Amino acid sequence: QQPVQSPQAVILREGEDAVINCSSSKALYSVHWYRQKHGEAPVFLMILLKGGEQKGHDKISASFNEKKQQSSLYLTASQLSYSGTYFCGTESGDDKIIFGKGTRLHILP
Amino acid sequence: SAVISQKPSRDICQRGTSLTIQCQVDSQVTMMFWYRQQPGQSLTLIATANQGSEATYESGFVIDKFPISRPNLTFSTLTVSNMSPEDSSIYLCSARDNEQFFGPGTRLTVL
């Protein structure tokens, strides 16, 4: 079952913050976040495993609430390089990652 | 992180023909997958390429149309058979141990 991402699109000015949400109707084992720029392959950002952890590097972090089957990606003090489409992928213990429809993020200077 | 290469990077094919896409990973990986992505759309899982056994296909994808091989832990092929314009898409190979990475993709256009 495909996870649901929100919002579908975001426009920010450089330096502003953004939150992208991902929810599933299935029990989740892990959540995977990717960023894809136009014409390029998706780039792995981070994986969150069952356990309600929060991870982050640089100004990008994420949380995972396994009870609610939800994850959120936090982008703080956004930079122009953060522009792209963000995908969450969910895995329910069968080793397959199913991706949401994506959130298009556009950062204005 | 694993580095994945795909060949060809793009191709234009005639209706009714077949194309085989190769995927090479620079290290041994537990799992390999094939995805399809239409421009501006999400990534759709086609199948899991199992080493030494038949691939596991997702709903809507069948072996006769998308035969997959995985002869070892670093290599896999996907064939798109008897192509039609509806098969025009980007095909992405993916490999996973703990984290999952993607190849650069093969852009296929069917005329």
Interface residues (C-beta under 8 A of the other chain):
Chain A: Q2 H32 Y34 E40 A41 P42 V43 F44 I47 F87 G89 D95 K96 I97 I98 F99 G100 K101 G102
Chain B: S1 M31 F33 Q41 S42 L43 T44 L45 T48 E58 L92 R96 N98 E99 Q100 F101 F102 G103 P104 G105
